[in-house]
Amino acid sequence: MATIGEVKGHAARLFGQGTHLPALRLYDAIVAAAPLDYDARVRVADCLAALGEPASAQVYRAAAWYCLKSGHPLPSIVCARVLEASGEDSSDLTTALVMHYGSESELLGKFAARIAAPPPTTDIPVPDLRAPAPADFVAVAARRAATCTDSFKDWPEALHAIPLLSTLSEAAFKRVLATLVVCRLPGGACAIREGEAGQSFFFVAGGELRVYATDGLGRQTELAHLHENAVFGEMALLSAQPRSATVEAVGEVDLLEATRQSLAALADELGAVAEALHAFTRERLLGNLMATSPLFRPFSRTQQRDLLRRFTSHDVAPATVVIHEGEEGRGLFVVLTGECDVTRRGNDGRPVPLAHLRAGDVFGEMALLRGGPTTATVTASRPATVLFLAREYVARIVAGVPEIKSYLEALAEDRELDNQLALGGDDIAEDERVLV
């Protein structure tokens, strides 16, 4: 006996080495023991296609229909696109995808479900690959993968929306589907690399990826792991900035790529797609901000949402001044996207760099807590989105939530020390200290 995860790992290695029949035997063993493992069925189809077996088309189609109805639309799209690439008609699948997951579908609901695949720790019997396969093995494996869920009836009554796509009109949804490119990566391959220009974004249809950033010494900091239905790469595409992290496949991964060029070809639908993409990105950034910023930590999820509604959002172009040195403190700012520079006029009138602010950084707190005018300027160094909370509401929060007051005071003290060092020492007069 071996676990499904172990068998898939070994089968993937065999497939990568070009030994497709042994790989098929292992994937078939998974399908035989766990017919709801739709990924194994797709891999059976891959092996059949590599062996030149026409039955692969039937297996791709059967797996696609199962995925579509069981709440896994992205693997279904992968199968549809693979069928199209081999000259098969998959228009019935595309139509069904729009009917099930389009914005007007009555199947989409808050109390949705999807049928989970068996856990990778599930034990299954495996064949002895040293013994020859039965003469009719390929035909049996193809028939099993094509028919193993024919009698399944326990479909979800409501389905989860597809991130981004289900917010589009059905016409736009269908046209975007036609532009998606299937990317099938082996373990260790990179979907995007830190520093590259962002020319596309991706949907994760299957498998696992890890996200990491690399510092100047080559040290990696792991940021996240991505699984089915995740979307990544859209922020660099929208901002036209370099990728901020590397995304690497952990085992076999299926992705659906939407390129800048393919989206531009949508012409009349481009506005709707861009608007939906911006809305999706903003919602995810706000979620990340609430999950990671100490400013929101003392609040419940409902309170966080209520607080965010008090902020106003401002998109600023590079070189836009957000805070002018010498003005009265207007409120609290949070960088949602982009970057800003903090500077102060030196004795010679030239700006002295004090700090560089990135997504999640808070500024403006010092002038609010200490009083008096701001003594530094904050300028967008890249296209940025900044959230703003008026000083009157900040005062109410500071008065009512001790944890927020403590956080802002500690932040102000740390910045005061940093500013003193940046300006040349700790002998700066009290009224000359930087109050952003």
Backbone torsions as a table, in degrees:
resi	resn	phi	psi	omega
1	MET	NA	149.1	175.9
2	ALA	-146.9	162.3	179.4
3	THR	-82.2	159.2	178.1
4	ILE	-58.6	-41.2	179.8
5	GLY	-60.7	-42.6	179.2
6	GLU	-65.6	-42.2	-178.6
7	VAL	-66.1	-41.9	178.9
8	LYS	-63.4	-40.6	179.2
9	GLY	-61.2	-43.6	179.9
10	HIS	-68.5	-41.3	179.2
11	ALA	-62.9	-39.8	179.3
12	ALA	-63.0	-40.9	178.3
13	ARG	-63.7	-42.6	178.4
14	LEU	-63.5	-43.0	179.7
15	PHE	-62.4	-42.5	179.2
16	GLY	-63.1	-27.3	178.7
17	GLN	-84.9	-2.8	179.4
18	GLY	86.4	7.3	177.2
19	THR	-94.3	80.6	-167.5
20	HIS	-76.3	-33.5	-179.0
21	LEU	-67.5	-47.0	175.0
22	PRO	-60.3	-37.6	177.0
23	ALA	-62.3	-41.9	178.3
24	LEU	-60.5	-39.5	-179.4
25	ARG	-62.4	-37.8	179.8
26	LEU	-72.8	-44.3	178.7
27	TYR	-64.2	-36.7	177.7
28	ASP	-64.4	-35.1	178.1
29	ALA	-62.6	-36.8	177.5
30	ILE	-67.3	-45.3	-179.7
31	VAL	-62.1	-40.3	-179.8
32	ALA	-63.8	-39.0	-177.1
33	ALA	-88.1	-28.1	-175.8
34	ALA	-140.5	76.9	-173.8
35	PRO	-62.2	-17.5	178.7
36	LEU	-83.6	2.1	175.8
37	ASP	-81.2	88.9	-174.3
38	TYR	-67.5	-29.1	178.5
39	ASP	-63.4	-41.2	178.6
40	ALA	-63.8	-36.1	178.3
41	ARG	-64.8	-41.4	177.6
42	VAL	-63.6	-39.1	179.3
43	ARG	-68.3	-32.7	172.4
44	VAL	-59.6	-44.8	178.5
45	ALA	-62.1	-39.6	177.4
46	ASP	-59.8	-44.2	-179.8
47	CYS	-64.7	-43.5	179.1
48	LEU	-61.2	-41.7	178.8
49	ALA	-63.7	-41.2	179.2
50	ALA	-64.9	-28.9	178.4
51	LEU	-85.4	-1.0	179.3
52	GLY	78.2	21.9	-178.2
53	GLU	-87.2	121.1	178.9
54	PRO	-59.7	-24.1	-178.7
55	ALA	-63.9	-11.6	179.8
56	SER	-59.6	-35.8	-178.7
57	ALA	-62.9	-40.8	179.5
58	GLN	-64.3	-37.7	-179.6
59	VAL	-71.1	-43.9	176.6
60	TYR	-56.4	-45.0	-176.9
61	ARG	-66.0	-43.6	-179.9
62	ALA	-63.9	-42.6	178.7
63	ALA	-64.8	-38.1	179.7
64	ALA	-63.0	-44.4	179.7
65	TRP	-65.4	-40.0	177.5
66	TYR	-62.5	-47.7	-179.4
67	CYS	-60.9	-42.5	-178.9
68	LEU	-59.0	-46.0	-175.8
69	LYS	-82.2	-20.2	-175.6
70	SER	-94.7	1.6	176.7
71	GLY	99.1	18.4	-180.0
72	HIS	-124.0	72.0	-173.6
73	PRO	-69.1	-31.4	-175.2
74	LEU	-67.3	-43.1	172.5
75	PRO	-61.0	-32.1	177.1
76	SER	-63.8	-40.2	177.9
77	ILE	-63.7	-40.4	177.6
78	VAL	-57.6	-47.6	-179.6
79	CYS	-61.8	-41.5	-179.4
80	ALA	-62.0	-43.0	-178.8
81	ARG	-69.9	-34.8	176.2
82	VAL	-64.5	-41.1	177.1
83	LEU	-61.5	-44.2	179.5
84	GLU	-61.2	-40.4	-179.1
85	ALA	-63.5	-26.2	179.2
86	SER	-94.0	8.2	177.0
87	GLY	90.4	7.1	179.8
88	GLU	-86.8	150.3	176.6
89	ASP	-83.5	123.8	178.5
90	SER	-122.6	21.4	-177.1
91	SER	-62.9	-29.7	178.1
92	ASP	-65.4	-36.9	177.5
93	LEU	-68.4	-42.7	179.4
94	THR	-61.7	-44.5	178.6
95	THR	-61.6	-43.7	-179.9
96	ALA	-65.5	-37.2	177.4
97	LEU	-60.3	-44.4	179.5
98	VAL	-66.1	-41.0	-179.5
99	MET	-65.5	-36.9	-178.1
100	HIS	-81.9	-37.5	-169.1
101	TYR	-120.9	2.6	177.1
102	GLY	-70.6	165.8	-175.3
103	SER	-62.1	-22.2	-178.6
104	GLU	-97.7	4.1	-177.8
105	SER	-69.6	134.5	176.2
106	GLU	-80.4	-6.4	-179.5
107	LEU	-82.8	-19.5	179.8
108	LEU	-74.8	135.8	-178.4
109	GLY	-159.1	160.4	179.5
110	LYS	-66.4	-34.6	-178.5
111	PHE	-97.6	52.2	-175.8
112	ALA	-84.6	167.8	179.7
113	ALA	-147.1	162.7	170.2
114	ARG	-139.5	147.3	-178.7
115	ILE	-80.6	117.7	-176.3
116	ALA	-76.1	147.2	171.8
117	ALA	-74.6	156.7	177.4
118	PRO	-57.1	144.0	179.4
119	PRO	-59.1	147.0	179.4
120	PRO	-64.3	-14.6	178.7
121	THR	-85.2	-0.4	-179.7
122	THR	-65.0	129.8	178.4
123	ASP	-81.2	137.6	177.3
124	ILE	-139.2	152.2	173.3
125	PRO	-75.4	144.8	-178.9
126	VAL	-126.5	150.9	-179.7
127	PRO	-76.0	158.3	174.2
128	ASP	-84.3	105.6	-175.6
129	LEU	-69.4	-10.7	177.1
130	ARG	-76.2	-23.2	177.8
131	ALA	-87.9	145.9	179.8
132	PRO	-65.9	149.8	177.6
133	ALA	-74.6	151.1	175.2
134	PRO	-57.4	153.8	-175.7
135	ALA	-59.7	-35.5	-177.7
136	ASP	-98.7	20.0	-172.4
137	PHE	-60.4	-46.1	-175.3
138	VAL	-60.3	-44.1	179.7
139	ALA	-64.7	-40.0	179.6
140	VAL	-65.7	-43.8	-179.6
141	ALA	-63.4	-41.3	179.5
142	ALA	-64.5	-43.9	-179.5
143	ARG	-65.6	-39.6	-179.7
144	ARG	-63.8	-47.4	-178.1
145	ALA	-66.1	-30.0	-179.0
146	ALA	-79.9	-24.7	-170.5
147	THR	-121.4	-0.9	-169.0
148	CYS	-65.4	-18.6	178.2
149	THR	-116.2	18.5	-178.8
150	ASP	-59.3	-32.7	-177.2
151	SER	-93.8	2.8	-178.2
152	PHE	-71.0	134.6	-176.4
153	LYS	-130.4	-9.1	-171.6
154	ASP	-86.3	59.7	-177.4
155	TRP	-76.9	149.8	177.0
156	PRO	-62.0	143.6	177.8
157	GLU	-79.2	-24.9	177.6
158	ALA	-136.1	147.4	-174.1
159	LEU	-116.7	150.2	173.5
160	HIS	-74.9	142.2	175.6
161	ALA	-68.1	154.9	172.1
162	ILE	-82.5	128.0	178.7
163	PRO	-50.5	132.7	178.0
164	LEU	71.5	-54.9	-172.0
165	LEU	-64.2	-37.8	-176.3
166	SER	-73.2	-7.5	176.0
167	THR	-88.5	-11.4	-179.2
168	LEU	-79.5	161.2	169.2
169	SER	-63.4	158.1	-178.1
170	GLU	-62.9	-33.9	178.3
171	ALA	-65.6	-44.4	179.6
172	ALA	-67.0	-40.7	178.3
173	PHE	-56.1	-48.7	-176.8
174	LYS	-64.5	-38.3	-178.8
175	ARG	-72.5	-36.4	177.3
176	VAL	-66.2	-40.3	177.5
177	LEU	-53.5	-39.3	-176.8
178	ALA	-70.0	-18.2	-178.3
179	THR	-93.8	-12.4	-174.6
180	LEU	-69.4	137.6	-178.8
181	VAL	-109.6	130.5	179.3
182	VAL	-79.8	128.3	174.7
183	CYS	-120.7	118.2	-177.7
184	ARG	-114.0	111.0	-171.2
185	LEU	-108.7	140.9	171.2
186	PRO	-80.2	165.8	177.6
187	GLY	-57.7	136.8	179.4
188	GLY	91.5	-13.5	179.0
189	ALA	-77.1	148.5	-179.6
190	CYS	-99.6	129.8	174.6
191	ALA	-78.0	-44.3	174.1
192	ILE	-139.3	156.3	179.9
193	ARG	-122.4	142.0	178.4
194	GLU	-56.5	133.7	178.4
195	GLY	94.6	-18.4	178.6
196	GLU	-71.8	155.8	174.5
197	ALA	-70.2	141.5	179.9
198	GLY	-85.6	105.4	-178.5
199	GLN	-112.1	0.1	-178.0
200	SER	-163.7	168.8	169.6
201	PHE	-132.8	168.8	-167.8
202	PHE	-134.9	148.2	166.3
203	PHE	-107.3	136.5	176.0
204	VAL	-87.5	114.0	179.6
205	ALA	-90.6	-26.5	-179.7
206	GLY	-172.4	153.1	-179.8
207	GLY	93.2	-167.8	-176.3
208	GLU	-135.7	141.1	175.5
209	LEU	-129.4	150.9	174.0
210	ARG	-112.3	146.1	-178.3
211	VAL	-113.3	129.3	179.3
212	TYR	-147.2	153.5	175.0
213	ALA	-112.2	153.9	-177.8
214	THR	-122.3	130.6	179.8
215	ASP	-87.5	-176.5	-176.0
216	GLY	-64.5	-19.0	178.3
217	LEU	-94.8	4.5	179.7
218	GLY	84.4	7.7	179.7
219	ARG	-81.2	136.3	-177.8
220	GLN	-96.3	136.5	172.6
221	THR	-116.8	115.6	-178.5
222	GLU	-74.7	130.4	-175.7
223	LEU	-105.8	-35.3	-176.0
224	ALA	-169.5	167.1	169.5
225	HIS	-122.4	137.7	-176.9
226	LEU	-113.7	142.7	179.6
227	HIS	-132.9	-172.6	-177.8
228	GLU	-48.7	136.1	178.4
229	ASN	82.5	-3.7	175.8
230	ALA	-72.0	152.0	175.7
231	VAL	-121.7	136.3	177.6
232	PHE	-147.4	159.2	176.7
233	GLY	92.7	-3.9	-173.5
234	GLU	-75.6	-28.1	-175.9
235	MET	-68.7	-41.9	177.4
236	ALA	-66.7	-34.7	177.9
237	LEU	-64.5	-45.4	-177.4
238	LEU	-70.4	-38.1	-174.9
239	SER	-89.6	-9.1	-175.7
240	ALA	57.6	29.5	178.0
241	GLN	-104.4	161.6	177.8
242	PRO	-62.5	154.9	176.4
243	ARG	-59.8	137.9	-177.5
244	SER	-93.0	-5.9	-178.7
245	ALA	-157.3	166.3	175.1
246	THR	-102.1	141.0	177.6
247	VAL	-120.5	119.0	-171.3
248	GLU	-122.4	139.1	179.9
249	ALA	-71.5	135.9	172.1
250	VAL	-107.4	96.7	-171.0
251	GLY	78.6	-171.1	-178.6
252	GLU	-66.8	138.1	-177.3
253	VAL	-137.0	138.7	172.5
254	ASP	-112.1	126.0	179.2
255	LEU	-122.6	155.0	170.6
256	LEU	-117.6	120.1	-173.3
257	GLU	-105.4	132.3	173.0
258	ALA	-112.2	113.0	-175.9
259	THR	-91.1	157.7	176.6
260	ARG	-58.3	-40.5	-178.7
261	GLN	-65.7	-43.2	-179.0
262	SER	-68.5	-36.5	177.9
263	LEU	-67.7	-37.2	178.3
264	ALA	-63.2	-28.9	-179.9
265	ALA	-70.8	-11.2	179.8
266	LEU	-73.4	-17.3	175.7
267	ALA	53.1	-102.2	-172.7
268	ASP	-64.5	-19.9	179.9
269	GLU	-93.0	-6.9	-172.8
270	LEU	-61.6	-39.8	-179.7
271	GLY	-59.4	-44.5	-179.2
272	ALA	-66.6	-39.8	179.4
273	VAL	-66.2	-45.2	-179.7
274	ALA	-62.2	-41.7	179.3
275	GLU	-63.2	-43.9	178.7
276	ALA	-64.8	-38.1	-179.8
277	LEU	-66.7	-42.7	177.3
278	HIS	-62.3	-44.0	-179.0
279	ALA	-63.8	-43.2	178.9
280	PHE	-61.9	-46.2	-178.3
281	THR	-63.1	-43.1	-179.9
282	ARG	-62.3	-44.2	-178.7
283	GLU	-62.6	-40.4	179.7
284	ARG	-69.1	-39.7	178.3
285	LEU	-63.1	-40.5	177.8
286	LEU	-64.1	-40.8	176.7
287	GLY	-61.5	-43.5	178.1
288	ASN	-62.9	-41.3	-179.6
289	LEU	-61.5	-46.1	-179.6
290	MET	-64.5	-32.7	-177.5
291	ALA	-77.9	-24.0	-171.2
292	THR	-116.0	-23.9	-174.5
293	SER	-80.8	131.2	175.6
294	PRO	-60.9	-23.0	-179.9
295	LEU	-60.6	-32.7	-176.2
296	PHE	-101.2	-5.6	-172.2
297	ARG	-61.4	-37.6	-177.5
298	PRO	-70.0	-8.4	-173.1
299	PHE	-101.7	153.4	171.6
300	SER	-71.9	169.7	-179.6
301	ARG	-59.3	-42.4	179.4
302	THR	-65.2	-41.5	179.0
303	GLN	-66.6	-36.1	176.9
304	GLN	-60.5	-45.7	179.4
305	ARG	-62.4	-41.1	179.6
306	ASP	-64.7	-41.0	178.6
307	LEU	-64.8	-42.5	179.6
308	LEU	-60.4	-33.0	178.9
309	ARG	-66.2	-20.2	177.6
310	ARG	-78.3	-21.6	177.7
311	PHE	-78.0	145.5	168.7
312	THR	-103.1	148.9	-176.5
313	SER	-106.8	136.6	-177.5
314	HIS	-135.3	121.9	174.0
315	ASP	-87.4	126.9	-176.4
316	VAL	-124.9	139.6	179.5
317	ALA	-84.6	161.0	176.5
318	PRO	-55.2	142.7	-179.6
319	ALA	78.3	0.8	175.2
320	THR	-74.0	130.3	178.7
321	VAL	-86.6	120.8	179.7
322	VAL	-88.1	-42.3	175.7
323	ILE	-128.1	130.3	176.0
324	HIS	-94.9	134.1	175.3
325	GLU	-58.5	130.2	177.4
326	GLY	98.6	-9.9	179.7
327	GLU	-85.8	163.0	176.7
328	GLU	-69.7	142.1	178.2
329	GLY	-63.0	120.1	-174.1
330	ARG	-92.8	-23.1	-177.0
331	GLY	164.9	-164.9	-177.2
332	LEU	-105.2	139.2	-178.5
333	PHE	-120.5	147.0	174.3
334	VAL	-132.8	129.7	176.7
335	VAL	-78.1	116.2	177.5
336	LEU	-87.0	-47.1	175.8
337	THR	-140.3	161.2	176.9
338	GLY	84.5	-164.9	-176.4
339	GLU	-143.1	151.4	179.2
340	CYS	-135.4	149.5	176.0
341	ASP	-107.4	141.4	175.8
342	VAL	-109.1	125.5	-178.7
343	THR	-136.3	161.7	173.9
344	ARG	-138.8	144.5	177.6
345	ARG	-67.0	128.4	176.2
346	GLY	-83.2	-177.0	-179.4
347	ASN	-63.1	-26.6	178.9
348	ASP	-89.9	4.8	178.4
349	GLY	87.1	-5.8	179.8
350	ARG	-87.7	150.1	-179.2
351	PRO	-71.8	135.4	176.7
352	VAL	-105.0	121.6	179.7
353	PRO	-65.4	133.5	178.9
354	LEU	-114.3	-39.1	-175.6
355	ALA	-161.4	162.4	175.8
356	HIS	-126.1	119.3	-174.8
357	LEU	-100.7	138.7	179.1
358	ARG	-125.5	-179.4	-178.0
359	ALA	-52.7	130.5	-180.0
360	GLY	96.4	-16.0	-178.8
361	ASP	-74.4	142.8	179.1
362	VAL	-104.6	141.5	173.8
363	PHE	-148.0	165.2	-176.4
364	GLY	95.8	-3.7	-173.2
365	GLU	-75.6	-27.2	-173.3
366	MET	-69.1	-45.0	179.1
367	ALA	-64.6	-33.8	179.7
368	LEU	-70.0	-41.3	-176.1
369	LEU	-78.4	-38.2	-174.7
370	ARG	-94.7	-18.1	-176.7
371	GLY	80.4	167.3	179.4
372	GLY	88.3	172.7	-178.5
373	PRO	-74.7	160.0	175.1
374	THR	-71.2	145.0	179.9
375	THR	-118.9	26.5	175.4
376	ALA	-148.9	161.7	178.8
377	THR	-113.4	136.7	176.1
378	VAL	-114.2	123.5	-175.3
379	THR	-128.6	135.8	176.5
380	ALA	-66.8	125.5	177.5
381	SER	-94.8	-18.3	175.3
382	ARG	-139.7	167.0	173.6
383	PRO	-53.4	130.9	-172.9
384	ALA	-141.4	156.6	169.5
385	THR	-119.3	124.6	-175.8
386	VAL	-119.1	131.9	175.2
387	LEU	-93.6	139.9	-176.1
388	PHE	-129.4	133.9	176.4
389	LEU	-123.4	121.0	-174.4
390	ALA	-60.9	150.4	-173.5
391	ARG	-60.4	-32.4	-179.4
392	GLU	-62.4	-41.7	-179.8
393	TYR	-74.1	-34.7	176.1
394	VAL	-60.6	-41.7	-179.7
395	ALA	-61.4	-39.1	178.8
396	ARG	-65.7	-41.2	179.8
397	ILE	-66.1	-46.5	-179.0
398	VAL	-60.2	-38.7	-179.6
399	ALA	-71.4	-31.0	-173.0
400	GLY	-99.0	-18.7	-176.6
401	VAL	-126.1	98.4	-177.0
402	PRO	-56.5	-35.0	-178.4
403	GLU	-63.2	-37.3	179.1
404	ILE	-68.3	-43.2	178.1
405	LYS	-59.5	-45.0	179.9
406	SER	-62.7	-42.1	180.0
407	TYR	-62.3	-47.8	-177.9
408	LEU	-66.6	-38.1	178.4
409	GLU	-65.7	-42.9	178.2
410	ALA	-64.0	-40.3	178.0
411	LEU	-62.6	-43.0	179.7
412	ALA	-63.9	-41.1	179.8
413	GLU	-65.0	-43.6	178.5
414	ASP	-60.7	-43.4	-178.2
415	ARG	-68.5	-34.8	178.8
416	GLU	-61.3	-43.0	177.4
417	LEU	-63.8	-44.3	179.0
418	ASP	-60.9	-40.8	-178.9
419	ASN	-66.6	-39.6	178.6
420	GLN	-61.1	-43.7	178.7
421	LEU	-64.4	-42.7	-178.5
422	ALA	-65.4	-30.9	-177.6
423	LEU	-91.1	0.6	170.1
424	GLY	111.1	25.6	173.6
425	GLY	134.4	-177.1	-176.2
426	ASP	-105.9	15.2	-179.4
427	ASP	-100.1	29.4	-178.4
428	ILE	-82.7	136.4	179.0
429	ALA	-62.8	151.4	-176.4
430	GLU	-56.0	-39.3	-175.3
431	ASP	-82.6	1.3	178.2
432	GLU	-106.3	0.0	-178.7
433	ARG	-72.6	151.6	-171.8
434	VAL	-77.8	120.3	178.0
435	LEU	-118.8	89.0	176.9
436	VAL	-83.2	NA	NA
